[in-house]
Structure formats: structure tokens, C-alpha cells
Amino acid sequence: MQITLAAKYIGAGIATLGLGGAAIGIAIVFAALINGTSRNPSLRSTLFPQAILGFALSEACGLFCLMISFLLLYAV
């Protein structure tokens, strides 16, 4: 019983490591947006929607990791 509980906590902890990857991905996306906009300000209207798409995809991966973590903690 206690081994199963420990495995749940370890699995949930490992699943939350993906949130760090999502945070790094979001930082890279917006750093690239700032870099591209500072190099060529006229491309802002082209770069911004792509940055928002990159942000959304990275955030979706992070939320998926968080959902898996909660499922391991409370549903299994």
C-alpha cells in the first residue's frame, strides 16, 4: 500500500517536470519575438501571431503535463 502511494507521488513529481520545459519554451518564444522585432520593427505584425501560436502550443504541453500529474495523484 505504501509503495503504491510512494509511486503515485514520484510519478506526479516527474510529470510536473514538464512544466519547467514549457516555461523555458515560452521564454524562448518571446525572446525570439523581441529579438526579431528589435532587428526589424516592420515585421511586428507578421511575427506576433506566430509568437502567440508558439506560446499556445508550449503552454498546451505544460498543461498536459499538469493534467497527467493531477490524474496520477487523485484518479489512480
N, CA, C and O atoms as a Maestro MAE file, in Angstrom:
{
 s_m_m2io_version
 :::
 2.0.0
}

f_m_ct {
 s_m_title
 :::
 protein
 m_atom[304] {
  # First column is atom index #
  i_m_mmod_type
  r_m_x_coord
  r_m_y_coord
  r_m_z_coord
  i_m_residue_number
  s_m_chain_name
  s_m_pdb_residue_name
  s_m_pdb_atom_name
  i_m_atomic_number
  :::
  1 25 0.819 -1.198 0.000 1 A "MET " " N  " 7
  2 3 0.000 0.000 0.000 1 A "MET " " CA " 6
  3 2 0.860 1.258 0.000 1 A "MET " " C  " 6
  4 15 0.608 2.190 -0.764 1 A "MET " " O  " 8
  5 25 1.870 1.281 0.854 2 A "GLN " " N  " 7
  6 3 2.709 2.472 0.923 2 A "GLN " " CA " 6
  7 2 3.605 2.600 -0.302 2 A "GLN " " C  " 6
  8 15 3.961 3.709 -0.700 2 A "GLN " " O  " 8
  9 25 3.969 1.470 -0.900 3 A "ILE " " N  " 7
  10 3 4.781 1.529 -2.117 3 A "ILE " " CA " 6
  11 2 3.967 2.130 -3.254 3 A "ILE " " C  " 6
  12 15 4.493 2.907 -4.051 3 A "ILE " " O  " 8
  13 25 2.686 1.776 -3.334 4 A "THR " " N  " 7
  14 3 1.815 2.344 -4.356 4 A "THR " " CA " 6
  15 2 1.651 3.843 -4.163 4 A "THR " " C  " 6
  16 15 1.680 4.604 -5.130 4 A "THR " " O  " 8
  17 25 1.481 4.264 -2.934 5 A "LEU " " N  " 7
  18 3 1.350 5.689 -2.641 5 A "LEU " " CA " 6
  19 2 2.634 6.441 -2.979 5 A "LEU " " C  " 6
  20 15 2.588 7.540 -3.533 5 A "LEU " " O  " 8
  21 25 3.763 5.854 -2.649 6 A "ALA " " N  " 7
  22 3 5.047 6.482 -2.980 6 A "ALA " " CA " 6
  23 2 5.239 6.564 -4.489 6 A "ALA " " C  " 6
  24 15 5.762 7.557 -4.996 6 A "ALA " " O  " 8
  25 25 4.821 5.529 -5.206 7 A "ALA " " N  " 7
  26 3 4.939 5.536 -6.664 7 A "ALA " " CA " 6
  27 2 4.060 6.617 -7.282 7 A "ALA " " C  " 6
  28 15 4.448 7.256 -8.260 7 A "ALA " " O  " 8
  29 25 2.865 6.823 -6.705 8 A "LYS " " N  " 7
  30 3 1.992 7.893 -7.195 8 A "LYS " " CA " 6
  31 2 2.650 9.253 -7.035 8 A "LYS " " C  " 6
  32 15 2.628 10.070 -7.955 8 A "LYS " " O  " 8
  33 25 3.235 9.496 -5.873 9 A "TYR " " N  " 7
  34 3 3.871 10.786 -5.623 9 A "TYR " " CA " 6
  35 2 5.109 10.989 -6.495 9 A "TYR " " C  " 6
  36 15 5.353 12.091 -6.989 9 A "TYR " " O  " 8
  37 25 5.876 9.942 -6.679 10 A "ILE " " N  " 7
  38 3 7.058 10.050 -7.538 10 A "ILE " " CA " 6
  39 2 6.642 10.296 -8.988 10 A "ILE " " C  " 6
  40 15 7.237 11.131 -9.669 10 A "ILE " " O  " 8
  41 25 5.634 9.579 -9.458 11 A "GLY " " N  " 7
  42 3 5.148 9.776 -10.825 11 A "GLY " " CA " 6
  43 2 4.587 11.166 -11.044 11 A "GLY " " C  " 6
  44 15 4.815 11.772 -12.091 11 A "GLY " " O  " 8
  45 25 3.852 11.678 -10.063 12 A "ALA " " N  " 7
  46 3 3.302 13.030 -10.183 12 A "ALA " " CA " 6
  47 2 4.418 14.068 -10.177 12 A "ALA " " C  " 6
  48 15 4.350 15.061 -10.901 12 A "ALA " " O  " 8
  49 25 5.440 13.842 -9.365 13 A "GLY " " N  " 7
  50 3 6.568 14.769 -9.337 13 A "GLY " " CA " 6
  51 2 7.326 14.781 -10.647 13 A "GLY " " C  " 6
  52 15 7.738 15.838 -11.124 13 A "GLY " " O  " 8
  53 25 7.511 13.609 -11.230 14 A "ILE " " N  " 7
  54 3 8.200 13.537 -12.517 14 A "ILE " " CA " 6
  55 2 7.353 14.172 -13.615 14 A "ILE " " C  " 6
  56 15 7.896 14.807 -14.519 14 A "ILE " " O  " 8
  57 25 6.034 14.012 -13.553 15 A "ALA " " N  " 7
  58 3 5.162 14.605 -14.564 15 A "ALA " " CA " 6
  59 2 5.181 16.127 -14.509 15 A "ALA " " C  " 6
  60 15 4.990 16.783 -15.533 15 A "ALA " " O  " 8
  61 25 5.409 16.696 -13.331 16 A "THR " " N  " 7
  62 3 5.437 18.158 -13.241 16 A "THR " " CA " 6
  63 2 6.736 18.747 -13.769 16 A "THR " " C  " 6
  64 15 6.822 19.962 -13.948 16 A "THR " " O  " 8
  65 25 7.746 17.928 -14.022 17 A "LEU " " N  " 7
  66 3 8.984 18.451 -14.606 17 A "LEU " " CA " 6
  67 2 8.742 19.033 -16.001 17 A "LEU " " C  " 6
  68 15 9.492 19.897 -16.457 17 A "LEU " " O  " 8
  69 25 7.699 18.558 -16.670 18 A "GLY " " N  " 7
  70 3 7.353 19.107 -17.977 18 A "GLY " " CA " 6
  71 2 6.930 20.559 -17.920 18 A "GLY " " C  " 6
  72 15 7.014 21.269 -18.922 18 A "GLY " " O  " 8
  73 25 6.478 21.011 -16.763 19 A "LEU " " N  " 7
  74 3 6.105 22.420 -16.620 19 A "LEU " " CA " 6
  75 2 7.323 23.324 -16.752 19 A "LEU " " C  " 6
  76 15 7.225 24.433 -17.276 19 A "LEU " " O  " 8
  77 25 8.464 22.853 -16.279 20 A "GLY " " N  " 7
  78 3 9.695 23.624 -16.444 20 A "GLY " " CA " 6
  79 2 10.077 23.743 -17.909 20 A "GLY " " C  " 6
  80 15 10.536 24.796 -18.351 20 A "GLY " " O  " 8
  81 25 9.890 22.673 -18.658 21 A "GLY " " N  " 7
  82 3 10.154 22.717 -20.093 21 A "GLY " " CA " 6
  83 2 9.226 23.671 -20.818 21 A "GLY " " C  " 6
  84 15 9.641 24.365 -21.746 21 A "GLY " " O  " 8
  85 25 7.970 23.709 -20.396 22 A "ALA " " N  " 7
  86 3 7.025 24.645 -21.007 22 A "ALA " " CA " 6
  87 2 7.410 26.085 -20.701 22 A "ALA " " C  " 6
  88 15 7.303 26.954 -21.566 22 A "ALA " " O  " 8
  89 25 7.856 26.340 -19.482 23 A "ALA " " N  " 7
  90 3 8.277 27.697 -19.117 23 A "ALA " " CA " 6
  91 2 9.489 28.131 -19.928 23 A "ALA " " C  " 6
  92 15 9.563 29.276 -20.376 23 A "ALA " " O  " 8
  93 25 10.432 27.229 -20.116 24 A "ILE " " N  " 7
  94 3 11.609 27.553 -20.927 24 A "ILE " " CA " 6
  95 2 11.202 27.785 -22.382 24 A "ILE " " C  " 6
  96 15 11.719 28.690 -23.037 24 A "ILE " " O  " 8
  97 25 10.276 26.969 -22.886 25 A "GLY " " N  " 7
  98 3 9.799 27.149 -24.258 25 A "GLY " " CA " 6
  99 2 9.116 28.487 -24.466 25 A "GLY " " C  " 6
  100 15 9.325 29.140 -25.488 25 A "GLY " " O  " 8
  101 25 8.300 28.900 -23.506 26 A "ILE " " N  " 7
  102 3 7.621 30.193 -23.601 26 A "ILE " " CA " 6
  103 2 8.638 31.324 -23.569 26 A "ILE " " C  " 6
  104 15 8.508 32.298 -24.310 26 A "ILE " " O  " 8
  105 25 9.649 31.200 -22.716 27 A "ALA " " N  " 7
  106 3 10.683 32.230 -22.647 27 A "ALA " " CA " 6
  107 2 11.444 32.334 -23.964 27 A "ALA " " C  " 6
  108 15 11.757 33.436 -24.414 27 A "ALA " " O  " 8
  109 25 11.741 31.209 -24.577 28 A "ILE " " N  " 7
  110 3 12.460 31.224 -25.855 28 A "ILE " " CA " 6
  111 2 11.608 31.849 -26.952 28 A "ILE " " C  " 6
  112 15 12.120 32.602 -27.780 28 A "ILE " " O  " 8
  113 25 10.307 31.544 -26.965 29 A "VAL " " N  " 7
  114 3 9.416 32.110 -27.982 29 A "VAL " " CA " 6
  115 2 9.381 33.628 -27.888 29 A "VAL " " C  " 6
  116 15 9.521 34.316 -28.899 29 A "VAL " " O  " 8
  117 25 9.195 34.155 -26.685 30 A "PHE " " N  " 7
  118 3 9.089 35.602 -26.563 30 A "PHE " " CA " 6
  119 2 10.441 36.293 -26.677 30 A "PHE " " C  " 6
  120 15 10.502 37.453 -27.085 30 A "PHE " " O  " 8
  121 25 11.530 35.606 -26.325 31 A "ALA " " N  " 7
  122 3 12.858 36.175 -26.561 31 A "ALA " " CA " 6
  123 2 13.116 36.305 -28.060 31 A "ALA " " C  " 6
  124 15 13.693 37.294 -28.511 31 A "ALA " " O  " 8
  125 25 12.690 35.311 -28.826 32 A "ALA " " N  " 7
  126 3 12.841 35.384 -30.276 32 A "ALA " " CA " 6
  127 2 11.960 36.483 -30.864 32 A "ALA " " C  " 6
  128 15 12.355 37.151 -31.819 32 A "ALA " " O  " 8
  129 25 10.769 36.671 -30.296 33 A "LEU " " N  " 7
  130 3 9.898 37.751 -30.765 33 A "LEU " " CA " 6
  131 2 10.538 39.110 -30.512 33 A "LEU " " C  " 6
  132 15 10.544 39.967 -31.396 33 A "LEU " " O  " 8
  133 25 11.072 39.312 -29.323 34 A "ILE " " N  " 7
  134 3 11.714 40.587 -29.007 34 A "ILE " " CA " 6
  135 2 12.937 40.800 -29.892 34 A "ILE " " C  " 6
  136 15 13.170 41.908 -30.375 34 A "ILE " " O  " 8
  137 25 13.713 39.750 -30.105 35 A "ASN " " N  " 7
  138 3 14.898 39.854 -30.951 35 A "ASN " " CA " 6
  139 2 14.513 40.192 -32.392 35 A "ASN " " C  " 6
  140 15 15.113 41.075 -33.003 35 A "ASN " " O  " 8
  141 25 13.527 39.500 -32.927 36 A "GLY " " N  " 7
  142 3 13.100 39.762 -34.297 36 A "GLY " " CA " 6
  143 2 12.490 41.135 -34.471 36 A "GLY " " C  " 6
  144 15 12.713 41.792 -35.488 36 A "GLY " " O  " 8
  145 25 11.718 41.576 -33.485 37 A "THR " " N  " 7
  146 3 11.098 42.898 -33.564 37 A "THR " " CA " 6
  147 2 12.139 44.004 -33.432 37 A "THR " " C  " 6
  148 15 12.020 45.046 -34.076 37 A "THR " " O  " 8
  149 25 13.151 43.787 -32.606 38 A "SER " " N  " 7
  150 3 14.182 44.817 -32.463 38 A "SER " " CA " 6
  151 2 15.064 44.902 -33.703 38 A "SER " " C  " 6
  152 15 15.593 45.969 -34.013 38 A "SER " " O  " 8
  153 25 15.227 43.797 -34.411 39 A "ARG " " N  " 7
  154 3 16.027 43.832 -35.640 39 A "ARG " " CA " 6
  155 2 15.260 44.468 -36.794 39 A "ARG " " C  " 6
  156 15 15.832 45.209 -37.593 39 A "ARG " " O  " 8
  157 25 13.968 44.177 -36.879 40 A "ASN " " N  " 7
  158 3 13.164 44.702 -37.980 40 A "ASN " " CA " 6
  159 2 11.763 45.020 -37.453 40 A "ASN " " C  " 6
  160 15 10.889 44.153 -37.464 40 A "ASN " " O  " 8
  161 25 11.544 46.249 -36.995 41 A "PRO " " N  " 7
  162 3 10.246 46.596 -36.391 41 A "PRO " " CA " 6
  163 2 9.059 46.492 -37.347 41 A "PRO " " C  " 6
  164 15 7.922 46.348 -36.899 41 A "PRO " " O  " 8
  165 25 9.303 46.562 -38.642 42 A "SER " " N  " 7
  166 3 8.185 46.497 -39.584 42 A "SER " " CA " 6
  167 2 7.586 45.090 -39.674 42 A "SER " " C  " 6
  168 15 6.480 44.926 -40.188 42 A "SER " " O  " 8
  169 25 8.294 44.085 -39.187 43 A "LEU " " N  " 7
  170 3 7.782 42.714 -39.217 43 A "LEU " " CA " 6
  171 2 6.987 42.342 -37.978 43 A "LEU " " C  " 6
  172 15 6.638 41.176 -37.795 43 A "LEU " " O  " 8
  173 25 6.695 43.318 -37.122 44 A "ARG " " N  " 7
  174 3 5.991 43.013 -35.877 44 A "ARG " " CA " 6
  175 2 4.637 42.362 -36.139 44 A "ARG " " C  " 6
  176 15 4.260 41.414 -35.450 44 A "ARG " " O  " 8
  177 25 3.909 42.863 -37.123 45 A "SER " " N  " 7
  178 3 2.573 42.317 -37.396 45 A "SER " " CA " 6
  179 2 2.647 40.894 -37.949 45 A "SER " " C  " 6
  180 15 1.668 40.153 -37.864 45 A "SER " " O  " 8
  181 25 3.779 40.504 -38.507 46 A "THR " " N  " 7
  182 3 3.951 39.141 -39.000 46 A "THR " " CA " 6
  183 2 4.449 38.205 -37.903 46 A "THR " " C  " 6
  184 15 4.037 37.048 -37.831 46 A "THR " " O  " 8
  185 25 5.338 38.711 -37.049 47 A "LEU " " N  " 7
  186 3 5.949 37.865 -36.027 47 A "LEU " " CA " 6
  187 2 5.034 37.608 -34.834 47 A "LEU " " C  " 6
  188 15 5.090 36.537 -34.229 47 A "LEU " " O  " 8
  189 25 4.195 38.580 -34.493 48 A "PHE " " N  " 7
  190 3 3.395 38.451 -33.276 48 A "PHE " " CA " 6
  191 2 2.411 37.280 -33.320 48 A "PHE " " C  " 6
  192 15 2.336 36.538 -32.341 48 A "PHE " " O  " 8
  193 25 1.648 37.073 -34.408 49 A "PRO " " N  " 7
  194 3 0.746 35.901 -34.421 49 A "PRO " " CA " 6
  195 2 1.492 34.568 -34.335 49 A "PRO " " C  " 6
  196 15 1.003 33.618 -33.724 49 A "PRO " " O  " 8
  197 25 2.669 34.500 -34.944 50 A "GLN " " N  " 7
  198 3 3.450 33.270 -34.849 50 A "GLN " " CA " 6
  199 2 3.946 33.050 -33.426 50 A "GLN " " C  " 6
  200 15 4.007 31.913 -32.957 50 A "GLN " " O  " 8
  201 25 4.299 34.131 -32.737 51 A "ALA " " N  " 7
  202 3 4.734 34.009 -31.346 51 A "ALA " " CA " 6
  203 2 3.581 33.557 -30.456 51 A "ALA " " C  " 6
  204 15 3.778 32.742 -29.555 51 A "ALA " " O  " 8
  205 25 2.399 34.072 -30.697 52 A "ILE " " N  " 7
  206 3 1.236 33.655 -29.907 52 A "ILE " " CA " 6
  207 2 0.926 32.179 -30.155 52 A "ILE " " C  " 6
  208 15 0.556 31.459 -29.228 52 A "ILE " " O  " 8
  209 25 1.074 31.727 -31.395 53 A "LEU " " N  " 7
  210 3 0.864 30.311 -31.699 53 A "LEU " " CA " 6
  211 2 1.902 29.443 -30.987 53 A "LEU " " C  " 6
  212 15 1.564 28.398 -30.431 53 A "LEU " " O  " 8
  213 25 3.152 29.871 -31.004 54 A "GLY " " N  " 7
  214 3 4.192 29.136 -30.286 54 A "GLY " " CA " 6
  215 2 3.945 29.112 -28.791 54 A "GLY " " C  " 6
  216 15 4.164 28.095 -28.133 54 A "GLY " " O  " 8
  217 25 3.482 30.245 -28.250 55 A "PHE " " N  " 7
  218 3 3.135 30.309 -26.829 55 A "PHE " " CA " 6
  219 2 2.016 29.330 -26.507 55 A "PHE " " C  " 6
  220 15 2.086 28.609 -25.511 55 A "PHE " " O  " 8
  221 25 0.987 29.301 -27.345 56 A "ALA " " N  " 7
  222 3 -0.161 28.429 -27.085 56 A "ALA " " CA " 6
  223 2 0.235 26.954 -27.141 56 A "ALA " " C  " 6
  224 15 -0.212 26.162 -26.312 56 A "ALA " " O  " 8
  225 25 1.062 26.585 -28.101 57 A "LEU " " N  " 7
  226 3 1.481 25.184 -28.197 57 A "LEU " " CA " 6
  227 2 2.355 24.778 -27.019 57 A "LEU " " C  " 6
  228 15 2.216 23.677 -26.486 57 A "LEU " " O  " 8
  229 25 3.244 25.656 -26.619 58 A "SER " " N  " 7
  230 3 4.103 25.357 -25.474 58 A "SER " " CA " 6
  231 2 3.287 25.279 -24.184 58 A "SER " " C  " 6
  232 15 3.517 24.401 -23.353 58 A "SER " " O  " 8
  233 25 2.354 26.180 -24.023 59 A "GLU " " N  " 7
  234 3 1.506 26.180 -22.824 59 A "GLU " " CA " 6
  235 2 0.605 24.943 -22.794 59 A "GLU " " C  " 6
  236 15 0.336 24.395 -21.725 59 A "GLU " " O  " 8
  237 25 0.141 24.505 -23.969 60 A "ALA " " N  " 7
  238 3 -0.694 23.305 -24.020 60 A "ALA " " CA " 6
  239 2 0.088 22.078 -23.560 60 A "ALA " " C  " 6
  240 15 -0.455 21.223 -22.861 60 A "ALA " " O  " 8
  241 25 1.348 21.987 -23.945 61 A "CYS " " N  " 7
  242 3 2.176 20.866 -23.472 61 A "CYS " " CA " 6
  243 2 2.361 20.926 -21.961 61 A "CYS " " C  " 6
  244 15 2.324 19.894 -21.290 61 A "CYS " " O  " 8
  245 25 2.557 22.115 -21.425 62 A "GLY " " N  " 7
  246 3 2.697 22.265 -19.980 62 A "GLY " " CA " 6
  247 2 1.425 21.900 -19.240 62 A "GLY " " C  " 6
  248 15 1.475 21.243 -18.201 62 A "GLY " " O  " 8
  249 25 0.292 22.320 -19.765 63 A "LEU " " N  " 7
  250 3 -0.981 21.985 -19.125 63 A "LEU " " CA " 6
  251 2 -1.272 20.487 -19.212 63 A "LEU " " C  " 6
  252 15 -1.880 19.913 -18.309 63 A "LEU " " O  " 8
  253 25 -0.837 19.861 -20.299 64 A "PHE " " N  " 7
  254 3 -1.000 18.413 -20.406 64 A "PHE " " CA " 6
  255 2 -0.192 17.704 -19.325 64 A "PHE " " C  " 6
  256 15 -0.675 16.746 -18.721 64 A "PHE " " O  " 8
  257 25 1.028 18.164 -19.076 65 A "CYS " " N  " 7
  258 3 1.847 17.577 -18.002 65 A "CYS " " CA " 6
  259 2 1.185 17.778 -16.642 65 A "CYS " " C  " 6
  260 15 1.193 16.875 -15.805 65 A "CYS " " O  " 8
  261 25 0.619 18.951 -16.424 66 A "LEU " " N  " 7
  262 3 -0.056 19.219 -15.157 66 A "LEU " " CA " 6
  263 2 -1.289 18.332 -14.995 66 A "LEU " " C  " 6
  264 15 -1.569 17.844 -13.900 66 A "LEU " " O  " 8
  265 25 -2.023 18.128 -16.089 67 A "MET " " N  " 7
  266 3 -3.204 17.274 -16.035 67 A "MET " " CA " 6
  267 2 -2.820 15.829 -15.714 67 A "MET " " C  " 6
  268 15 -3.496 15.170 -14.923 67 A "MET " " O  " 8
  269 25 -1.755 15.340 -16.313 68 A "ILE " " N  " 7
  270 3 -1.287 13.987 -16.029 68 A "ILE " " CA " 6
  271 2 -0.874 13.863 -14.569 68 A "ILE " " C  " 6
  272 15 -1.134 12.847 -13.925 68 A "ILE " " O  " 8
  273 25 -0.230 14.904 -14.053 69 A "SER " " N  " 7
  274 3 0.175 14.891 -12.646 69 A "SER " " CA " 6
  275 2 -1.041 14.804 -11.727 69 A "SER " " C  " 6
  276 15 -1.049 14.018 -10.780 69 A "SER " " O  " 8
  277 25 -2.065 15.607 -12.002 70 A "PHE " " N  " 7
  278 3 -3.273 15.562 -11.176 70 A "PHE " " CA " 6
  279 2 -3.993 14.221 -11.308 70 A "PHE " " C  " 6
  280 15 -4.538 13.709 -10.331 70 A "PHE " " O  " 8
  281 25 -3.996 13.655 -12.508 71 A "LEU " " N  " 7
  282 3 -4.615 12.342 -12.682 71 A "LEU " " CA " 6
  283 2 -3.882 11.276 -11.875 71 A "LEU " " C  " 6
  284 15 -4.510 10.400 -11.280 71 A "LEU " " O  " 8
  285 25 -2.562 11.352 -11.857 72 A "LEU " " N  " 7
  286 3 -1.804 10.379 -11.067 72 A "LEU " " CA " 6
  287 2 -2.069 10.534 -9.579 72 A "LEU " " C  " 6
  288 15 -2.125 9.546 -8.846 72 A "LEU " " O  " 8
  289 25 -2.232 11.769 -9.133 73 A "LEU " " N  " 7
  290 3 -2.436 11.996 -7.701 73 A "LEU " " CA " 6
  291 2 -3.841 11.621 -7.232 73 A "LEU " " C  " 6
  292 15 -3.998 11.000 -6.180 73 A "LEU " " O  " 8
  293 25 -4.858 11.992 -8.003 74 A "TYR " " N  " 7
  294 3 -6.222 11.901 -7.487 74 A "TYR " " CA " 6
  295 2 -7.099 10.847 -8.152 74 A "TYR " " C  " 6
  296 15 -8.112 10.456 -7.571 74 A "TYR " " O  " 8
  297 25 -6.755 10.375 -9.339 75 A "ALA " " N  " 7
  298 3 -7.643 9.445 -10.029 75 A "ALA " " CA " 6
  299 2 -7.149 8.002 -9.976 75 A "ALA " " C  " 6
  300 15 -7.945 7.078 -10.146 75 A "ALA " " O  " 8
  301 25 -5.891 7.795 -9.751 76 A "VAL " " N  " 7
  302 3 -5.351 6.427 -9.768 76 A "VAL " " CA " 6
  303 2 -5.273 5.900 -8.358 76 A "VAL " " C  " 6
  304 15 -4.846 4.765 -8.146 76 A "VAL " " O  " 8
  :::
 }
 m_bond[303] {
  # First column is bond index #
  i_m_from
  i_m_to
  i_m_order
  :::
  1 1 2 1
  2 2 3 1
  3 3 4 2
  4 3 5 1
  5 5 6 1
  6 6 7 1
  7 7 8 2
  8 7 9 1
  9 9 10 1
  10 10 11 1
  11 11 12 2
  12 11 13 1
  13 13 14 1
  14 14 15 1
  15 15 16 2
  16 15 17 1
  17 17 18 1
  18 18 19 1
  19 19 20 2
  20 19 21 1
  21 21 22 1
  22 22 23 1
  23 23 24 2
  24 23 25 1
  25 25 26 1
  26 26 27 1
  27 27 28 2
  28 27 29 1
  29 29 30 1
  30 30 31 1
  31 31 32 2
  32 31 33 1
  33 33 34 1
  34 34 35 1
  35 35 36 2
  36 35 37 1
  37 37 38 1
  38 38 39 1
  39 39 40 2
  40 39 41 1
  41 41 42 1
  42 42 43 1
  43 43 44 2
  44 43 45 1
  45 45 46 1
  46 46 47 1
  47 47 48 2
  48 47 49 1
  49 49 50 1
  50 50 51 1
  51 51 52 2
  52 51 53 1
  53 53 54 1
  54 54 55 1
  55 55 56 2
  56 55 57 1
  57 57 58 1
  58 58 59 1
  59 59 60 2
  60 59 61 1
  61 61 62 1
  62 62 63 1
  63 63 64 2
  64 63 65 1
  65 65 66 1
  66 66 67 1
  67 67 68 2
  68 67 69 1
  69 69 70 1
  70 70 71 1
  71 71 72 2
  72 71 73 1
  73 73 74 1
  74 74 75 1
  75 75 76 2
  76 75 77 1
  77 77 78 1
  78 78 79 1
  79 79 80 2
  80 79 81 1
  81 81 82 1
  82 82 83 1
  83 83 84 2
  84 83 85 1
  85 85 86 1
  86 86 87 1
  87 87 88 2
  88 87 89 1
  89 89 90 1
  90 90 91 1
  91 91 92 2
  92 91 93 1
  93 93 94 1
  94 94 95 1
  95 95 96 2
  96 95 97 1
  97 97 98 1
  98 98 99 1
  99 99 100 2
  100 99 101 1
  101 101 102 1
  102 102 103 1
  103 103 104 2
  104 103 105 1
  105 105 106 1
  106 106 107 1
  107 107 108 2
  108 107 109 1
  109 109 110 1
  110 110 111 1
  111 111 112 2
  112 111 113 1
  113 113 114 1
  114 114 115 1
  115 115 116 2
  116 115 117 1
  117 117 118 1
  118 118 119 1
  119 119 120 2
  120 119 121 1
  121 121 122 1
  122 122 123 1
  123 123 124 2
  124 123 125 1
  125 125 126 1
  126 126 127 1
  127 127 128 2
  128 127 129 1
  129 129 130 1
  130 130 131 1
  131 131 132 2
  132 131 133 1
  133 133 134 1
  134 134 135 1
  135 135 136 2
  136 135 137 1
  137 137 138 1
  138 138 139 1
  139 139 140 2
  140 139 141 1
  141 141 142 1
  142 142 143 1
  143 143 144 2
  144 143 145 1
  145 145 146 1
  146 146 147 1
  147 147 148 2
  148 147 149 1
  149 149 150 1
  150 150 151 1
  151 151 152 2
  152 151 153 1
  153 153 154 1
  154 154 155 1
  155 155 156 2
  156 155 157 1
  157 157 158 1
  158 158 159 1
  159 159 160 2
  160 159 161 1
  161 161 162 1
  162 162 163 1
  163 163 164 2
  164 163 165 1
  165 165 166 1
  166 166 167 1
  167 167 168 2
  168 167 169 1
  169 169 170 1
  170 170 171 1
  171 171 172 2
  172 171 173 1
  173 173 174 1
  174 174 175 1
  175 175 176 2
  176 175 177 1
  177 177 178 1
  178 178 179 1
  179 179 180 2
  180 179 181 1
  181 181 182 1
  182 182 183 1
  183 183 184 2
  184 183 185 1
  185 185 186 1
  186 186 187 1
  187 187 188 2
  188 187 189 1
  189 189 190 1
  190 190 191 1
  191 191 192 2
  192 191 193 1
  193 193 194 1
  194 194 195 1
  195 195 196 2
  196 195 197 1
  197 197 198 1
  198 198 199 1
  199 199 200 2
  200 199 201 1
  201 201 202 1
  202 202 203 1
  203 203 204 2
  204 203 205 1
  205 205 206 1
  206 206 207 1
  207 207 208 2
  208 207 209 1
  209 209 210 1
  210 210 211 1
  211 211 212 2
  212 211 213 1
  213 213 214 1
  214 214 215 1
  215 215 216 2
  216 215 217 1
  217 217 218 1
  218 218 219 1
  219 219 220 2
  220 219 221 1
  221 221 222 1
  222 222 223 1
  223 223 224 2
  224 223 225 1
  225 225 226 1
  226 226 227 1
  227 227 228 2
  228 227 229 1
  229 229 230 1
  230 230 231 1
  231 231 232 2
  232 231 233 1
  233 233 234 1
  234 234 235 1
  235 235 236 2
  236 235 237 1
  237 237 238 1
  238 238 239 1
  239 239 240 2
  240 239 241 1
  241 241 242 1
  242 242 243 1
  243 243 244 2
  244 243 245 1
  245 245 246 1
  246 246 247 1
  247 247 248 2
  248 247 249 1
  249 249 250 1
  250 250 251 1
  251 251 252 2
  252 251 253 1
  253 253 254 1
  254 254 255 1
  255 255 256 2
  256 255 257 1
  257 257 258 1
  258 258 259 1
  259 259 260 2
  260 259 261 1
  261 261 262 1
  262 262 263 1
  263 263 264 2
  264 263 265 1
  265 265 266 1
  266 266 267 1
  267 267 268 2
  268 267 269 1
  269 269 270 1
  270 270 271 1
  271 271 272 2
  272 271 273 1
  273 273 274 1
  274 274 275 1
  275 275 276 2
  276 275 277 1
  277 277 278 1
  278 278 279 1
  279 279 280 2
  280 279 281 1
  281 281 282 1
  282 282 283 1
  283 283 284 2
  284 283 285 1
  285 285 286 1
  286 286 287 1
  287 287 288 2
  288 287 289 1
  289 289 290 1
  290 290 291 1
  291 291 292 2
  292 291 293 1
  293 293 294 1
  294 294 295 1
  295 295 296 2
  296 295 297 1
  297 297 298 1
  298 298 299 1
  299 299 300 2
  300 299 301 1
  301 301 302 1
  302 302 303 1
  303 303 304 2
  :::
 }
}
